[in-house]
Amino acid sequence: MKTILVPTDFSPLSLKALDRAVELAIPAQASILLLGVVKYPEPILMDAHAEGSWDQDMDDAFEERVESIENRMRCLLDQPKYHQVPISAIVNRQMSTIGETIASSKADLIVMASEGATGWKEKTTGSNAERVVRYAKCPVLIIKNAEPIAYQKVLFPTDFTNTKALHAFFAFADVRKAHPHFLTVNTGYLDRSFDDLEEDMTELAVDLKLESYSYAIIDAVSEEAGIIRYAEEINADLIALYTHGRTGLSHWFHGSIAEKVVNHSEVPVLTLVQQ
């Protein structure tokens, strides 16, 4: 891991994501790219210009906005705690959606904050984190709250069809040290017996060289509902999920369990794109 991308809007939660990125970068000897994203043209500038209440040229006003964000970034990175790793900062003049802009940036890991999306927002625009998970080609760590991060319990939902992704998760710092909880959600369509699943879990544990682990099979109306409920029951510190990275018509018809969990979970979520 060489580069960790951290999008920021300077909110307390996004600053927590930056702190977590620093924690990950130190042992990996990685650098951090702090990213500010500004939509061009900004809706507030367009509205003011249309109403005739904005005399300044809109392009000039936009560049002033970019310069203001760059100054805030410099002030932020002047803090001693951010001198532990190489950190550079850029402002991206966003032409597409924020999520797509972030996801298209070159990085080995994206660490970002998200408060999720529910109700009408989820059905229409969704969350920026949801789009990043959908489009990103690298792992994405979604920070969901400002609580101190100490991954003691990591939840791995699985149906054992992609154990390669589970191996990849254990390469991450802290994940190997945590107690792993594996989960299979039964929505009524399981075509295998519980005994077969238990056998697969035993084989996986041997393959991963796990000395201890927990495994559960639960019933739920949907996989994402089961994952979120079980994460709450065990007090999970992290949910680790792989995503198919579907877009276009494939995403429209199939959706993504990972994206739904990102929108509704109250604990951090780590996603990997299934290879």
C-alpha positions as CSV (number, residue, x, y, z in Angstrom):
1,M,0.0,0.0,0.0
2,K,1.6,3.2,-1.2
3,T,-1.1,5.9,-1.3
4,I,-4.1,6.4,0.9
5,L,-6.8,8.8,-0.4
6,V,-8.8,10.8,2.1
7,P,-11.7,13.0,0.9
8,T,-12.5,15.8,3.3
9,D,-15.2,18.5,3.8
10,F,-13.5,19.5,7.1
11,S,-16.4,18.0,9.2
12,P,-15.4,16.3,12.5
13,L,-16.2,12.9,11.0
14,S,-14.0,13.5,7.9
15,L,-11.2,14.6,10.2
16,K,-11.6,11.3,12.1
17,A,-11.1,9.6,8.7
18,L,-7.9,11.5,8.2
19,D,-6.7,10.4,11.7
20,R,-7.4,6.8,10.9
21,A,-5.6,7.1,7.6
22,V,-2.5,8.4,9.4
23,E,-2.7,5.4,11.8
24,L,-2.8,3.0,8.8
25,A,-0.1,4.9,6.8
26,I,2.6,4.8,9.6
27,P,3.2,1.0,9.7
28,A,2.7,0.7,5.9
29,Q,5.1,3.6,5.2
30,A,2.4,5.0,2.9
31,S,1.7,8.6,1.9
32,I,-1.7,10.3,2.1
33,L,-3.5,12.4,-0.5
34,L,-6.0,14.7,1.1
35,L,-8.7,15.5,-1.4
36,G,-11.1,18.4,-1.4
37,V,-13.9,18.2,-4.0
38,V,-15.7,21.3,-5.3
39,K,-18.5,21.1,-7.8
40,Y,-18.2,23.3,-10.8
41,P,-20.2,25.5,-11.0
42,E,-21.3,25.5,-7.4
43,P,-25.2,25.6,-7.1
44,I,-25.0,28.5,-4.6
45,L,-23.0,30.6,-7.1
46,M,-25.4,29.7,-10.0
47,D,-28.5,30.7,-8.0
48,A,-27.0,34.0,-6.9
49,H,-25.8,34.8,-10.4
50,A,-29.3,34.0,-11.8
51,E,-31.0,36.2,-9.3
52,G,-28.6,39.1,-10.1
53,S,-27.3,39.3,-6.5
54,W,-23.8,38.2,-7.5
55,D,-21.8,40.9,-9.3
56,Q,-18.5,38.9,-9.5
57,D,-17.7,36.7,-12.4
58,M,-18.8,33.2,-11.5
59,D,-15.5,31.6,-12.6
60,D,-13.5,34.1,-10.5
61,A,-15.8,33.3,-7.5
62,F,-15.3,29.6,-8.0
63,E,-11.5,30.0,-8.1
64,E,-11.7,32.0,-4.8
65,R,-13.6,29.1,-3.3
66,V,-10.9,26.7,-4.4
67,E,-8.2,28.9,-3.0
68,S,-10.1,29.1,0.3
69,I,-10.3,25.3,0.6
70,E,-6.5,25.0,-0.2
71,N,-5.8,27.5,2.6
72,R,-7.9,25.5,5.0
73,M,-6.0,22.3,4.0
74,R,-2.6,24.0,4.6
75,C,-3.7,25.2,8.1
76,L,-5.1,21.7,8.9
77,L,-1.9,19.9,7.9
78,D,0.2,22.3,9.9
79,Q,-0.9,20.4,13.0
80,P,2.0,18.3,14.4
81,K,0.0,15.1,14.4
82,Y,-0.1,15.2,10.6
83,H,3.7,15.5,10.3
84,Q,4.2,11.7,11.0
85,V,3.6,10.7,7.4
86,P,3.9,12.5,4.0
87,I,0.6,14.2,3.2
88,S,-0.2,16.2,0.1
89,A,-3.4,18.1,-0.6
90,I,-5.3,18.9,-3.7
91,V,-8.7,20.4,-4.6
92,N,-10.5,18.6,-7.5
93,R,-12.7,20.7,-9.7
94,Q,-15.5,18.2,-9.9
95,M,-17.4,17.7,-13.1
96,S,-19.2,14.4,-12.4
97,T,-20.8,13.3,-9.1
98,I,-18.6,13.6,-6.0
99,G,-18.6,9.8,-5.5
100,E,-17.4,9.1,-9.0
101,T,-14.7,11.8,-8.7
102,I,-13.4,10.2,-5.5
103,A,-13.6,6.7,-6.9
104,S,-11.6,7.6,-10.1
105,S,-8.7,9.0,-8.1
106,K,-5.6,6.8,-8.1
107,A,-5.0,5.2,-4.7
108,D,-4.4,1.9,-3.0
109,L,-7.0,2.6,-0.3
110,I,-9.7,5.2,0.2
111,V,-10.6,6.2,3.7
112,M,-13.7,8.4,4.0
113,A,-16.4,9.4,6.4
114,S,-20.1,8.8,5.8
115,E,-23.3,9.3,7.7
116,G,-25.1,7.1,5.3
117,A,-28.4,7.6,3.4
118,T,-31.9,6.5,4.2
119,G,-35.5,7.0,2.9
120,W,-36.0,9.1,-0.3
121,K,-32.3,10.1,-0.4
122,E,-31.2,6.5,-0.6
123,K,-33.7,5.8,-3.4
124,T,-32.7,8.8,-5.5
125,T,-29.2,10.3,-5.0
126,G,-27.9,7.8,-2.4
127,S,-24.7,8.7,-0.4
128,N,-21.3,9.7,-1.7
129,A,-19.9,6.7,0.1
130,E,-22.3,4.4,-1.7
131,R,-21.0,5.7,-5.1
132,V,-17.4,5.4,-4.0
133,V,-18.0,1.8,-3.0
134,R,-19.7,1.2,-6.4
135,Y,-17.0,2.7,-8.6
136,A,-13.8,2.3,-6.7
137,K,-11.2,-0.1,-8.0
138,C,-9.4,-0.3,-4.6
139,P,-10.4,-1.1,-1.1
140,V,-12.6,1.5,0.7
141,L,-12.8,2.0,4.5
142,I,-15.9,3.9,5.5
143,I,-15.7,5.7,8.9
144,K,-19.2,5.9,10.4
145,N,-18.7,7.6,13.8
146,A,-16.2,9.6,15.7
147,E,-15.6,7.0,18.4
148,P,-12.1,5.8,19.0
149,I,-11.3,3.0,16.6
150,A,-10.0,-0.3,18.1
151,Y,-11.0,-3.2,15.9
152,Q,-11.5,-6.1,18.4
153,K,-14.5,-7.7,16.6
154,V,-14.6,-7.9,12.8
155,L,-17.7,-9.3,11.1
156,F,-17.2,-11.2,7.8
157,P,-20.5,-12.0,6.0
158,T,-19.9,-14.9,3.7
159,D,-21.6,-17.6,1.7
160,F,-18.2,-19.2,1.0
161,T,-18.4,-18.6,-2.8
162,N,-15.5,-16.1,-2.6
163,T,-13.0,-17.1,0.0
164,K,-10.2,-15.3,-2.0
165,A,-11.7,-11.9,-0.8
166,L,-11.7,-13.1,2.8
167,H,-7.9,-13.8,2.4
168,A,-7.4,-10.3,1.1
169,F,-9.2,-8.8,4.1
170,F,-6.7,-10.4,6.5
171,A,-3.8,-8.5,4.9
172,F,-5.1,-5.3,6.4
173,A,-3.6,-3.9,9.6
174,D,-5.6,-4.7,12.7
175,V,-7.9,-7.2,11.0
176,R,-5.6,-10.2,11.6
177,K,-5.3,-9.2,15.3
178,A,-9.1,-8.9,15.8
179,H,-11.5,-11.7,16.7
180,P,-13.2,-12.7,13.5
181,H,-16.9,-13.3,13.4
182,F,-18.2,-15.0,10.3
183,L,-21.8,-14.8,9.3
184,T,-24.1,-16.5,6.7
185,V,-27.5,-14.9,6.3
186,N,-30.4,-17.2,5.3
187,T,-33.1,-15.3,3.5
188,G,-35.0,-18.5,2.7
189,Y,-33.0,-19.3,-0.5
190,L,-30.1,-21.3,0.9
191,D,-29.5,-24.3,-1.3
192,R,-27.1,-26.0,1.2
193,S,-27.6,-27.6,4.5
194,F,-26.3,-26.0,7.7
195,D,-24.0,-29.0,8.2
196,D,-22.4,-28.3,4.8
197,L,-21.9,-24.6,5.8
198,E,-20.4,-25.5,9.1
199,E,-17.9,-27.8,7.3
200,D,-17.0,-25.0,4.9
201,M,-16.4,-22.7,7.8
202,T,-14.1,-25.3,9.4
203,E,-12.1,-25.6,6.2
204,L,-11.9,-21.8,5.8
205,A,-10.6,-21.4,9.4
206,V,-7.8,-23.9,8.7
207,D,-7.0,-22.2,5.4
208,L,-6.8,-18.8,7.2
209,K,-4.8,-20.3,10.1
210,L,-7.3,-19.0,12.6
211,E,-6.7,-20.1,16.2
212,S,-10.1,-18.8,17.3
213,Y,-13.2,-17.5,15.5
214,S,-17.0,-17.4,15.8
215,Y,-19.5,-18.5,13.2
216,A,-23.3,-18.0,13.0
217,I,-26.1,-18.7,10.5
218,I,-29.1,-16.4,11.0
219,D,-32.5,-15.9,9.3
220,A,-33.4,-12.4,8.0
221,V,-35.6,-10.8,5.4
222,S,-32.6,-9.6,3.4
223,E,-28.8,-10.1,3.6
224,E,-28.1,-6.5,4.4
225,A,-30.7,-6.5,7.2
226,G,-29.2,-9.6,8.7
227,I,-25.6,-8.2,8.5
228,I,-26.6,-5.0,10.2
229,R,-28.6,-6.7,12.9
230,Y,-25.9,-9.2,13.7
231,A,-23.2,-6.5,13.8
232,E,-25.3,-4.7,16.4
233,E,-25.8,-7.9,18.4
234,I,-22.1,-8.7,18.7
235,N,-21.0,-5.1,19.0
236,A,-18.8,-5.3,15.9
237,D,-16.1,-2.8,15.4
238,L,-15.9,-3.3,11.6
239,I,-17.9,-5.0,8.9
240,A,-15.7,-6.4,6.0
241,L,-17.6,-6.9,2.7
242,Y,-16.6,-7.6,-0.8
243,T,-18.5,-5.9,-3.7
244,H,-19.1,-6.9,-7.3
245,G,-18.6,-3.3,-8.4
246,R,-21.7,-3.4,-10.6
247,T,-22.7,-0.3,-12.6
248,G,-25.2,0.5,-15.2
249,L,-28.0,-2.0,-15.9
250,S,-26.4,-4.7,-13.8
251,H,-26.4,-2.4,-10.8
252,W,-30.0,-1.4,-11.5
253,F,-31.3,-5.0,-11.5
254,H,-29.0,-6.5,-8.8
255,G,-28.0,-3.6,-6.5
256,S,-25.3,-4.1,-4.0
257,I,-25.4,-5.5,-0.5
258,A,-22.3,-3.6,0.3
259,E,-23.7,-0.3,-0.7
260,K,-26.9,-0.9,1.4
261,V,-24.8,-1.8,4.4
262,V,-22.7,1.3,3.9
263,N,-25.8,3.4,3.9
264,H,-27.4,1.9,7.0
265,S,-24.6,0.6,9.2
266,E,-23.6,2.5,12.3
267,V,-20.1,0.9,12.5
268,P,-17.2,1.3,10.0
269,V,-17.3,-0.8,6.8
270,L,-14.4,-2.1,4.8
271,T,-15.1,-3.1,1.2
272,L,-13.0,-4.9,-1.4
273,V,-13.9,-5.3,-5.1
274,Q,-14.3,-9.0,-6.0
275,Q,-11.8,-10.1,-8.5
